[in-house]
Amino acid sequence: MALSQFKSTEENPFTELSDRELQIMLMITRGEKVPDISENLHLSTKTINSYRYRMFEKLGVGNDVELTHLAIRHGMINTEKL
């Protein structure tokens, strides 16, 4: 995480995510809970958590807060609506 602050701002780590991972990332950063995401996407909570941890590994983050901060830094979410 500390090294990610020194990466070029032009690099967007979110390009490494699949469409489903991006969909789940956006839901998480909007504050949706895993059971709600699971219900909305008709997937098990275990599957949603598998996506979460795979995203965390790809992005080098450890939790939802770090994920949200990274998404804000890279313009993936609009902070004006938060």
N, C-alpha and C positions, 0 to 999 in steps of 0.2 A: 504494500500500500504506500509506503513512504517513497519508493522509487517512482510510483505512478505520477506523483506530483511534478516530476521533472521531465516527463514525456512531452513531446511536441503536442501542442493543442490541436494540430491538424490530424493527429492519429485518433481514430475513434475506435475504442476497443469493442464497441457494440456491434461492429461489422462481423465479429467472430461468432455472434449468436445466431441460432436458427430462428425462423419465423415464430415458432411456438415459444422459444425462450424469450424473444422480444415481447411477445404478447403477455407472457406471465410477468416479465420484468415490469412492464407498464402497469399491470394490475397491482403488483406489490408496491411500486412507488406511489400509487394512488392511495395506499393504505388498506387495500383489501386483504382480508385474512385468508390463509390457505384453505380452510374449509369452504369459504365462499367461492374462491377461485375454482376449487375442485367441483363444486356444484354447477357453477356457470359453464365450465368447459366439459362437463360430463367425464371427468377423469378422477381417479382416486387421489386422496390426499398424499399417499405414498408417491404417486407419479409426479404430482406437483412439487413435492419436496425433492425428488430426484432432479427435476428440471432446475430448481433453485440452487442446489448444491453444485450442479454442473455449471450453471451460470457463474456462481461465486468463484469456482476454480478458474474458469476461462478469463474472468475479469480481475482476478486477484483481490477479491473482497471477502470479508468474513461474516457479514450480516446485512440485514435489510437497510440499516441506516447508511452503511458505507456504499451500498448499491445505489441508494437514492442520491447521495452526495456525488457519486461518479456520474449518474445520469444528469444531474443538474449541471455539472462542469462541462459535459459534452453536449448540452442542449437537447437532451432526449425528452425532457419534460419541461412544461411551462410552469415556472414558479409563481407567476402572477395569479394563477387559479388555486394555489395551495392555501 
